[in-house]
C-alpha cells in the first residue's frame, strides 16, 4: 500500500470538483435502463406501487407493455416516460378543478 500526502487545500479542491461534477452530471444525464421488466409483480416492486394499481394502469393503457402468450414485459424507460406524462396530465386536471 502506498501513502499519498495531499495538502488540506488540494483535498478541498478535489472534493469540490468531484461534488460539483456529480451534481451537474446527474442533472443532465437521463436514467438508462437496459433489461425489460417481466411481470406485473416485478414492475410493481420496481415502481414501489401496489400490484392492483399497476394492473389498473396497464389495463387502462397508461403503461406500455409487450405480451407473448401469458408473459408480460415492460420497457422500464417507456414506463417511466408514460408515468411522467400521466402524472403531469393528472396535475393539470387537478389545477383546472380548483380554478372552475
N, C-alpha and C positions, 0 to 999 in steps of 0.2 A: 504494500500500500504506500502511495506517495503522498507526502504532505505538501499542500499548496498554501502559501501565505498570500492573503489579499488584504488590502487596506480597508478600513471601515467605509471610506468614501467610495471606493470602487465597488464594494459589496452592495452599497445602497444603489449605485448606478445600475448594476446588473439586475437587482430586484425590480427597480422601477421600469427598466426596459422590458423585462420579462412580463410583468403585470400589465403594462400598457399594451404590449403586443398581444397578450392573451385576450384582453378585453376587446380591443379593436378587431381581432380575428374572429371572435365569437359573434360580434355584431354583424359582420358581413358574410359569414360562412353559413350557408343553409345546412340543415341536418341531412345527412346522407344515410340511406338505408339500402341494404343490398338484397337480403333474402325475404321472400314473401312470408307472411304470417299464415299459418294453417289452422283453420277452425275458429269458430265464434268464441270459444272459451279463451283461446290464446290471444285473440285480438282484444277481448275484454280485459285480460290481465295486462296486456301491453298498454292499453289506454287508461287503465285504472278505473274502469266503469263496470257496471253490472252486466251480466250475460244477457238479461232480458232487454236492457237498454240498447246494447249493441245489436241484438237481433231485430229490434224495432227499427233502428236506424238503417240496417241492411234491407229490411223488408220495405221500408218507405222509400228506398232508392237514394238515400243520403250518402251511404258508403258504397264506393265501387268495389266489385268483387268478381272473381272468376270461379266458375263451378264446373267440375268434371264429375259427373255422377253424384256421389254424396260428399265429395271433398270440396271444401270451400277455401279459396286462397285470397288473401288480401295483400295488395301492394301498400306497404306502410307509408310511402311518400304520397301516394294518391289519396290514401285515407286521411292523412293529416291535412292535406290541402282541402279535401272535401269538408272536413270538420271545421276548418278555419272559415271557409265560405259560409257554411251552415250557421256557425255561431255569430258571424257578423250580420247575417240576414235576420237572425233572431233578435239581436240587439237593436237593429234598425226598426223592426216591428214594435219592440217594446217602447222605443222612443216615440213612435207615432201614436201609440196608445195613450201615452202621457200627454201629448200635445192635444189630441182630439178629445 
